[in-house]
Amino acid sequence: MADTRVQRPRRFLVCEPRHFTVQYAINPWMRPDAPVDAALARSQWQALIDAYRAHGHTVDAVDPVPGLPDMVFAANAAFVVGGRVFGSLFHAPERRPESLHYDSWFKTAGYDVYRPLAVTEGEGDLVWTGRYVLAGTGFRTTPDAHREAQEFFGHPVITLTLVDPYFYHLDTALFVLDDDNVAYYPEAFSADSREVLRRLYPDAVLATRDDALAFGLNSVSDGRHVFIAPQAEVLAERLATHGYDPVPVDLSELHKAGGGIKCCTQEIRS
Ligand code: ARG
C-alpha cells in the first residue's frame, strides 16, 4: 500500500530557535521556572530542517529576533493559500510583535500581506485541506477571523471548536495527511465539531490521548512521509498501516513551550 502514497514537494518557512526560551505562560505546557536546554532546542530544530531537505522540500527562513522567544513557531505567523497571505493578529500581547518581522519577510519575498481585524494565529488554527479550510476556535483564533478568512480566500471555512486547553490550537489536535484524509484526536473537539469531522472524514486516522499529548498530531505530511514526534508510537503505527511513512523527529525541548513539528513549520502554497 505504501507505494500508492504520493509525495508532493513543499515550500516551508521556518525560524531558527536562536532566542528560544520559556519566559511567559500562554498555554498549559509553558513553565517559565523550568529549565530549557537552548543548545538542544537548536540541534533538534536543525534535525527537522535537515529531514525536510533530505526528503526534497524547500526551506526558507525568517531571521529570529531577540526578545521574541516563540518566533520559532512559524506556523502561527500567517496562512498562505494560492500565493495569498492572510497575516496573523496574535492573541497574546507577548507574541504580537512577531507579525512585523514575518510580514516584512513576505513583503520582501514579493507577497502582499492581508492584516486581519480579528484574532487569528495563522496555520495554528487555519488548516488547508486541499479544498477548503478547517478552522479552530475556542482558545485563540476567533470565529470572526474564520469569516474574514472565508471572505479573503473565497474558499469555504469550516469552524471547529476546541475544548481542551492542552490542545489550544487546531494544529495540536488534527493534521492533514493528503487531499483525502486527516488524522485527529476526537476528544479535543466539542461534540458538534466531532460530528462534523466524522462526516467529512469517515476514514480518518484517530489518535489516542497519549499520542496527542506527545504532539503526535502536530505533524507535517507531504502526502507520503509524515514528520512526527517519535513519542507518538501508536499513531505512527496506525499511519504506517494506512500506507504512510512516519519520519520521526524529536522536538522535545520545543514541547516545553507547547509546540512541535507543525508549529515550527509554515507552508507557503503558491
Ligand atoms: N508558546 C507558543 C504559543 O502559545 C506555542 C505555539 C505553538 N504553535 C502552534 N502552531 N501550535 O502560543
Boltz pocket constraint, residues with backbone or C-beta under 6 A from the ligand:
constraints:
  - pocket:
      binder: B
      contacts: [[A, 26], [A, 27], [A, 30], [A, 70], [A, 73], [A, 75], [A, 76], [A, 121], [A, 123], [A, 124], [A, 169], [A, 171], [A, 172], [A, 257], [A, 258], [A, 259], [A, 260], [A, 262], [A, 263], [A, 264]]
      max_distance: 6.0
